[in-house]
Amino acid sequence: MTHIIFSDCRNPAAEQAYEIAWDFLARSGTIRDEFQACVFLAQRITVMVEEGETNRIRMANRAISQYQHHVDESDDVIRSGGRRAEGR
């Protein structure tokens, strides 16, 4: 698996949060497309930095949760033949 690096000079904790989230998702086998996962995590963590978040663990946990939710929604769309599942 190729490792893509993320850095945000405004907040050193952002890079650590990215690494924590990436490592967790990679070890759990959740990452299907590395580039897409990199972009997703980087975008989510950047938004958190812009919102003033400084806690690396909180950022990592939120990014992990959001990515897992994203993957679950993508699976639902695939299973439903391209339509969103009822009730979502």
TORSE-995212 format. One record per residue: residue in three letters; residue number from 1; x, y, z of N, C-alpha, C in turn. Coordinates in pm, whole numbers, always signed. Layout:
REM residues N
<r resn="ALA" resi="NUM" n_xx="X" n_yy="Y" n_zz="Z" ca_xx="X" ca_yy="Y" ca_zz="Z" c_xx="X" c_yy="Y" c_zz="Z"/>
...
This chain:
REM residues 88
<r resn="MET" resi="1" n_xx="+85" n_yy="-118" n_zz="+0" ca_xx="+0" ca_yy="+0" ca_zz="+0" c_xx="+89" c_yy="+124" c_zz="+0"/>
<r resn="THR" resi="2" n_xx="+67" n_yy="+213" n_zz="-90" ca_xx="+139" ca_yy="+339" ca_zz="-97" c_xx="+91" c_yy="+430" c_zz="+15"/>
<r resn="HIS" resi="3" n_xx="+184" n_yy="+502" n_zz="+73" ca_xx="+146" ca_yy="+594" ca_zz="+180" c_xx="+154" c_yy="+737" c_zz="+128"/>
<r resn="ILE" resi="4" n_xx="+43" n_yy="+808" n_zz="+135" ca_xx="+36" ca_yy="+946" ca_zz="+89" c_xx="+45" c_yy="+1035" c_zz="+213"/>
<r resn="ILE" resi="5" n_xx="+128" n_yy="+1138" n_zz="+205" ca_xx="+153" ca_yy="+1225" ca_zz="+319" c_xx="+66" c_yy="+1350" c_zz="+312"/>
<r resn="PHE" resi="6" n_xx="+18" n_yy="+1394" n_zz="+428" ca_xx="-62" ca_yy="+1516" ca_zz="+440" c_xx="+7" c_yy="+1606" c_zz="+542"/>
<r resn="SER" resi="7" n_xx="+9" n_yy="+1735" n_zz="+517" ca_xx="+66" ca_yy="+1830" ca_zz="+612" c_xx="-13" c_yy="+1960" c_zz="+606"/>
<r resn="ASP" resi="8" n_xx="-32" n_yy="+2019" n_zz="+722" ca_xx="-98" ca_yy="+2150" ca_zz="+732" c_xx="-15" c_yy="+2235" c_zz="+826"/>
<r resn="CYS" resi="9" n_xx="+56" n_yy="+2333" n_zz="+771" ca_xx="+149" ca_yy="+2412" ca_zz="+852" c_xx="+79" c_yy="+2497" c_zz="+957"/>
<r resn="ARG" resi="10" n_xx="-53" n_yy="+2516" n_zz="+944" ca_xx="-126" ca_yy="+2595" ca_zz="+1044" c_xx="-143" c_yy="+2521" c_zz="+1175"/>
<r resn="ASN" resi="11" n_xx="-140" n_yy="+2388" n_zz="+1169" ca_xx="-168" ca_yy="+2309" ca_zz="+1287" c_xx="-92" c_yy="+2177" c_zz="+1278"/>
<r resn="PRO" resi="12" n_xx="+18" n_yy="+2163" n_zz="+1354" ca_xx="+96" ca_yy="+2039" ca_zz="+1349" c_xx="+14" c_yy="+1916" c_zz="+1389"/>
<r resn="ALA" resi="13" n_xx="-88" n_yy="+1934" n_zz="+1470" ca_xx="-171" ca_yy="+1821" ca_zz="+1512" c_xx="-249" c_yy="+1763" c_zz="+1395"/>
<r resn="ALA" resi="14" n_xx="-272" n_yy="+1842" n_zz="+1291" ca_xx="-347" ca_yy="+1795" ca_zz="+1175" c_xx="-272" c_yy="+1680" c_zz="+1105"/>
<r resn="GLU" resi="15" n_xx="-142" n_yy="+1695" n_zz="+1089" ca_xx="-63" ca_yy="+1589" ca_zz="+1027" c_xx="-68" c_yy="+1463" c_zz="+1112"/>
<r resn="GLN" resi="16" n_xx="-58" n_yy="+1479" n_zz="+1243" ca_xx="-65" ca_yy="+1364" ca_zz="+1333" c_xx="-203" c_yy="+1299" c_zz="+1327"/>
<r resn="ALA" resi="17" n_xx="-308" n_yy="+1379" n_zz="+1320" ca_xx="-444" ca_yy="+1326" ca_zz="+1311" c_xx="-460" c_yy="+1246" c_zz="+1183"/>
<r resn="TYR" resi="18" n_xx="-407" n_yy="+1297" n_zz="+1073" ca_xx="-413" ca_yy="+1227" ca_zz="+945" c_xx="-342" c_yy="+1092" c_zz="+955"/>
<r resn="GLU" resi="19" n_xx="-224" n_yy="+1092" n_zz="+1012" ca_xx="-147" ca_yy="+968" ca_zz="+1026" c_xx="-222" c_yy="+866" c_zz="+1111"/>
<r resn="ILE" resi="20" n_xx="-280" n_yy="+911" n_zz="+1221" ca_xx="-357" ca_yy="+822" ca_zz="+1309" c_xx="-475" c_yy="+763" c_zz="+1233"/>
<r resn="ALA" resi="21" n_xx="-550" n_yy="+849" n_zz="+1165" ca_xx="-668" ca_yy="+804" ca_zz="+1091" c_xx="-627" c_yy="+708" c_zz="+979"/>
<r resn="TRP" resi="22" n_xx="-524" n_yy="+744" n_zz="+903" ca_xx="-479" ca_yy="+660" ca_zz="+792" c_xx="-436" c_yy="+523" c_zz="+843"/>
<r resn="ASP" resi="23" n_xx="-355" n_yy="+520" n_zz="+950" ca_xx="-307" ca_yy="+394" ca_zz="+1004" c_xx="-423" c_yy="+306" c_zz="+1050"/>
<r resn="PHE" resi="24" n_xx="-519" n_yy="+366" n_zz="+1119" ca_xx="-634" ca_yy="+289" ca_zz="+1167" c_xx="-712" c_yy="+230" c_zz="+1050"/>
<r resn="LEU" resi="25" n_xx="-743" n_yy="+314" n_zz="+953" ca_xx="-823" ca_yy="+268" ca_zz="+839" c_xx="-749" c_yy="+165" c_zz="+756"/>
<r resn="ALA" resi="26" n_xx="-619" n_yy="+182" n_zz="+739" ca_xx="-539" ca_yy="+86" ca_zz="+663" c_xx="-534" c_yy="-49" c_zz="+735"/>
<r resn="ARG" resi="27" n_xx="-513" n_yy="-46" n_zz="+865" ca_xx="-506" ca_yy="-171" ca_zz="+943" c_xx="-640" c_yy="-242" c_zz="+948"/>
<r resn="SER" resi="28" n_xx="-747" n_yy="-165" n_zz="+945" ca_xx="-881" ca_yy="-226" ca_zz="+951" c_xx="-928" c_yy="-274" c_zz="+814"/>
<r resn="GLY" resi="29" n_xx="-852" n_yy="-241" n_zz="+708" ca_xx="-889" ca_yy="-285" ca_zz="+574" c_xx="-1001" c_yy="-203" c_zz="+512"/>
<r resn="THR" resi="30" n_xx="-1029" n_yy="-87" n_zz="+567" ca_xx="-1139" ca_yy="-3" ca_zz="+520" c_xx="-1105" c_yy="+73" c_zz="+393"/>
<r resn="ILE" resi="31" n_xx="-977" n_yy="+103" n_zz="+372" ca_xx="-935" ca_yy="+183" ca_zz="+255" c_xx="-944" c_yy="+96" c_zz="+130"/>
<r resn="ARG" resi="32" n_xx="-1024" n_yy="+142" n_zz="+35" ca_xx="-1038" ca_yy="+70" ca_zz="-93" c_xx="-959" c_yy="+141" c_zz="-202"/>
<r resn="ASP" resi="33" n_xx="-969" n_yy="+272" n_zz="-205" ca_xx="-898" ca_yy="+353" ca_zz="-304" c_xx="-811" c_yy="+450" c_zz="-226"/>
<r resn="GLU" resi="34" n_xx="-680" n_yy="+432" n_zz="-235" ca_xx="-588" ca_yy="+513" ca_zz="-154" c_xx="-597" c_yy="+662" c_zz="-183"/>
<r resn="PHE" resi="35" n_xx="-603" n_yy="+698" n_zz="-311" ca_xx="-610" ca_yy="+840" ca_zz="-345" c_xx="-738" c_yy="+902" c_zz="-292"/>
<r resn="GLN" resi="36" n_xx="-850" n_yy="+834" n_zz="-313" ca_xx="-980" ca_yy="+885" ca_zz="-265" c_xx="-979" c_yy="+898" c_zz="-113"/>
<r resn="ALA" resi="37" n_xx="-921" n_yy="+801" n_zz="-44" ca_xx="-915" ca_yy="+807" ca_zz="+102" c_xx="-826" c_yy="+922" c_zz="+148"/>
<r resn="CYS" resi="38" n_xx="-715" n_yy="+942" n_zz="+79" ca_xx="-624" ca_yy="+1052" ca_zz="+113" c_xx="-695" c_yy="+1186" c_zz="+100"/>
<r resn="VAL" resi="39" n_xx="-762" n_yy="+1206" n_zz="-12" ca_xx="-833" ca_yy="+1332" ca_zz="-36" c_xx="-943" c_yy="+1351" c_zz="+69"/>
<r resn="PHE" resi="40" n_xx="-1020" n_yy="+1246" n_zz="+95" ca_xx="-1129" ca_yy="+1253" ca_zz="+191" c_xx="-1077" c_yy="+1294" c_zz="+329"/>
<r resn="LEU" resi="41" n_xx="-975" n_yy="+1223" n_zz="+379" ca_xx="-921" ca_yy="+1254" ca_zz="+511" c_xx="-861" c_yy="+1394" c_zz="+516"/>
<r resn="ALA" resi="42" n_xx="-785" n_yy="+1431" n_zz="+413" ca_xx="-722" ca_yy="+1563" ca_zz="+410" c_xx="-827" c_yy="+1674" c_zz="+411"/>
<r resn="GLN" resi="43" n_xx="-934" n_yy="+1655" n_zz="+334" ca_xx="-1041" ca_yy="+1756" ca_zz="+332" c_xx="-1108" c_yy="+1768" c_zz="+467"/>
<r resn="ARG" resi="44" n_xx="-1143" n_yy="+1656" n_zz="+528" ca_xx="-1213" ca_yy="+1659" ca_zz="+656" c_xx="-1127" c_yy="+1720" c_zz="+766"/>
<r resn="ILE" resi="45" n_xx="-1000" n_yy="+1683" n_zz="+769" ca_xx="-910" ca_yy="+1737" ca_zz="+872" c_xx="-885" c_yy="+1885" c_zz="+847"/>
<r resn="THR" resi="46" n_xx="-873" n_yy="+1926" n_zz="+723" ca_xx="-855" ca_yy="+2069" ca_zz="+692" c_xx="-974" c_yy="+2151" c_zz="+740"/>
<r resn="VAL" resi="47" n_xx="-1094" n_yy="+2100" n_zz="+720" ca_xx="-1214" ca_yy="+2169" ca_zz="+768" c_xx="-1210" c_yy="+2183" c_zz="+920"/>
<r resn="MET" resi="48" n_xx="-1168" n_yy="+2076" n_zz="+988" ca_xx="-1160" ca_yy="+2082" ca_zz="+1135" c_xx="-1058" c_yy="+2186" c_zz="+1180"/>
<r resn="VAL" resi="49" n_xx="-945" n_yy="+2195" n_zz="+1111" ca_xx="-844" ca_yy="+2297" ca_zz="+1144" c_xx="-903" c_yy="+2435" c_zz="+1123"/>
<r resn="GLU" resi="50" n_xx="-975" n_yy="+2453" n_zz="+1013" ca_xx="-1038" ca_yy="+2583" ca_zz="+985" c_xx="-1144" c_yy="+2618" c_zz="+1090"/>
<r resn="GLU" resi="51" n_xx="-1205" n_yy="+2517" n_zz="+1150" ca_xx="-1303" ca_yy="+2539" ca_zz="+1257" c_xx="-1237" c_yy="+2564" c_zz="+1392"/>
<r resn="GLY" resi="52" n_xx="-1103" n_yy="+2554" n_zz="+1397" ca_xx="-1030" ca_yy="+2583" ca_zz="+1519" c_xx="-994" c_yy="+2461" c_zz="+1603"/>
<r resn="GLU" resi="53" n_xx="-1019" n_yy="+2343" n_zz="+1551" ca_xx="-987" ca_yy="+2220" ca_zz="+1625" c_xx="-836" c_yy="+2204" c_zz="+1637"/>
<r resn="THR" resi="54" n_xx="-789" n_yy="+2166" n_zz="+1754" ca_xx="-645" ca_yy="+2148" ca_zz="+1776" c_xx="-611" c_yy="+2011" c_zz="+1834"/>
<r resn="ASN" resi="55" n_xx="-711" n_yy="+1934" n_zz="+1874" ca_xx="-688" ca_yy="+1805" ca_zz="+1937" c_xx="-673" c_yy="+1697" c_zz="+1830"/>
<r resn="ARG" resi="56" n_xx="-554" n_yy="+1638" n_zz="+1820" ca_xx="-525" ca_yy="+1541" ca_zz="+1715" c_xx="-609" c_yy="+1415" c_zz="+1726"/>
<r resn="ILE" resi="57" n_xx="-637" n_yy="+1370" n_zz="+1847" ca_xx="-717" ca_yy="+1249" ca_zz="+1865" c_xx="-861" c_yy="+1274" c_zz="+1823"/>
<r resn="ARG" resi="58" n_xx="-915" n_yy="+1389" n_zz="+1863" ca_xx="-1052" ca_yy="+1423" ca_zz="+1824" c_xx="-1063" c_yy="+1434" c_zz="+1673"/>
<r resn="MET" resi="59" n_xx="-965" n_yy="+1500" n_zz="+1609" ca_xx="-968" ca_yy="+1512" ca_zz="+1463" c_xx="-958" c_yy="+1375" c_zz="+1396"/>
<r resn="ALA" resi="60" n_xx="-869" n_yy="+1292" n_zz="+1445" ca_xx="-852" ca_yy="+1158" ca_zz="+1387" c_xx="-980" c_yy="+1077" c_zz="+1402"/>
<r resn="ASN" resi="61" n_xx="-1038" n_yy="+1077" n_zz="+1520" ca_xx="-1161" ca_yy="+1000" ca_zz="+1543" c_xx="-1276" c_yy="+1048" c_zz="+1456"/>
<r resn="ARG" resi="62" n_xx="-1291" n_yy="+1179" n_zz="+1444" ca_xx="-1398" ca_yy="+1233" ca_zz="+1358" c_xx="-1374" c_yy="+1195" c_zz="+1212"/>
<r resn="ALA" resi="63" n_xx="-1249" n_yy="+1207" n_zz="+1166" ca_xx="-1217" ca_yy="+1174" ca_zz="+1028" c_xx="-1242" c_yy="+1025" c_zz="+1001"/>
<r resn="ILE" resi="64" n_xx="-1204" n_yy="+940" n_zz="+1095" ca_xx="-1228" ca_yy="+795" ca_zz="+1081" c_xx="-1377" c_yy="+768" c_zz="+1072"/>
<r resn="SER" resi="65" n_xx="-1452" n_yy="+825" n_zz="+1162" ca_xx="-1597" ca_yy="+805" ca_zz="+1165" c_xx="-1662" c_yy="+853" c_zz="+1035"/>
<r resn="GLN" resi="66" n_xx="-1622" n_yy="+970" n_zz="+988" ca_xx="-1679" ca_yy="+1025" ca_zz="+866" c_xx="-1642" c_yy="+939" c_zz="+745"/>
<r resn="TYR" resi="67" n_xx="-1520" n_yy="+888" n_zz="+742" ca_xx="-1479" ca_yy="+803" ca_zz="+630" c_xx="-1557" c_yy="+671" c_zz="+632"/>
<r resn="GLN" resi="68" n_xx="-1571" n_yy="+612" n_zz="+750" ca_xx="-1646" ca_yy="+487" ca_zz="+760" c_xx="-1792" c_yy="+508" c_zz="+717"/>
<r resn="HIS" resi="69" n_xx="-1849" n_yy="+620" n_zz="+757" ca_xx="-1987" ca_yy="+651" ca_zz="+716" c_xx="-1994" c_yy="+667" c_zz="+564"/>
<r resn="HIS" resi="70" n_xx="-1896" n_yy="+734" n_zz="+507" ca_xx="-1889" ca_yy="+754" ca_zz="+362" c_xx="-1882" c_yy="+619" c_zz="+289"/>
<r resn="VAL" resi="71" n_xx="-1799" n_yy="+530" n_zz="+338" ca_xx="-1785" ca_yy="+397" ca_zz="+277" c_xx="-1916" c_yy="+320" c_zz="+289"/>
<r resn="ASP" resi="72" n_xx="-1979" n_yy="+326" n_zz="+407" ca_xx="-2108" ca_yy="+258" ca_zz="+426" c_xx="-2214" c_yy="+310" c_zz="+331"/>
<r resn="GLU" resi="73" n_xx="-2220" n_yy="+443" n_zz="+313" ca_xx="-2317" ca_yy="+501" ca_zz="+220" c_xx="-2287" c_yy="+458" c_zz="+77"/>
<r resn="SER" resi="74" n_xx="-2161" n_yy="+454" n_zz="+40" ca_xx="-2123" ca_yy="+409" ca_zz="-94" c_xx="-2165" c_yy="+265" c_zz="-117"/>
<r resn="ASP" resi="75" n_xx="-2148" n_yy="+181" n_zz="-15" ca_xx="-2190" ca_yy="+41" ca_zz="-25" c_xx="-2341" c_yy="+31" c_zz="-42"/>
<r resn="ASP" resi="76" n_xx="-2415" n_yy="+114" n_zz="+31" ca_xx="-2561" ca_yy="+114" ca_zz="+19" c_xx="-2604" c_yy="+151" c_zz="-122"/>
<r resn="VAL" resi="77" n_xx="-2540" n_yy="+250" n_zz="-182" ca_xx="-2573" ca_yy="+292" ca_zz="-318" c_xx="-2543" c_yy="+179" c_zz="-417"/>
<r resn="ILE" resi="78" n_xx="-2430" n_yy="+113" n_zz="-398" ca_xx="-2394" ca_yy="+3" ca_zz="-487" c_xx="-2496" c_yy="-111" c_zz="-474"/>
<r resn="ARG" resi="79" n_xx="-2532" n_yy="-147" n_zz="-351" ca_xx="-2628" ca_yy="-256" ca_zz="-329" c_xx="-2766" c_yy="-224" c_zz="-384"/>
<r resn="SER" resi="80" n_xx="-2802" n_yy="-95" n_zz="-384" ca_xx="-2935" ca_yy="-57" ca_zz="-431" c_xx="-2937" c_yy="-27" c_zz="-580"/>
<r resn="GLY" resi="81" n_xx="-2829" n_yy="-57" n_zz="-649" ca_xx="-2824" ca_yy="-37" ca_zz="-794" c_xx="-2812" c_yy="+108" c_zz="-835"/>
<r resn="GLY" resi="82" n_xx="-2747" n_yy="+189" n_zz="-750" ca_xx="-2725" ca_yy="+329" ca_zz="-784" c_xx="-2824" c_yy="+425" c_zz="-720"/>
<r resn="ARG" resi="83" n_xx="-2922" n_yy="+370" n_zz="-650" ca_xx="-3020" ca_yy="+456" ca_zz="-580" c_xx="-2988" c_yy="+453" c_zz="-432"/>
<r resn="ARG" resi="84" n_xx="-3012" n_yy="+563" n_zz="-364" ca_xx="-2992" ca_yy="+568" ca_zz="-218" c_xx="-3093" c_yy="+477" c_zz="-152"/>
<r resn="ALA" resi="85" n_xx="-3050" n_yy="+414" n_zz="-44" ca_xx="-3139" ca_yy="+323" ca_zz="+29" c_xx="-3253" c_yy="+400" c_zz="+93"/>
<r resn="GLU" resi="86" n_xx="-3368" n_yy="+335" n_zz="+106" ca_xx="-3486" ca_yy="+397" ca_zz="+168" c_xx="-3452" c_yy="+443" c_zz="+309"/>
<r resn="GLY" resi="87" n_xx="-3506" n_yy="+558" n_zz="+347" ca_xx="-3488" ca_yy="+609" ca_zz="+482" c_xx="-3360" c_yy="+684" c_zz="+506"/>
<r resn="ARG" resi="88" n_xx="-3285" n_yy="+710" n_zz="+402" ca_xx="-3158" ca_yy="+785" ca_zz="+422" c_xx="-3165" c_yy="+915" c_zz="+352"/>
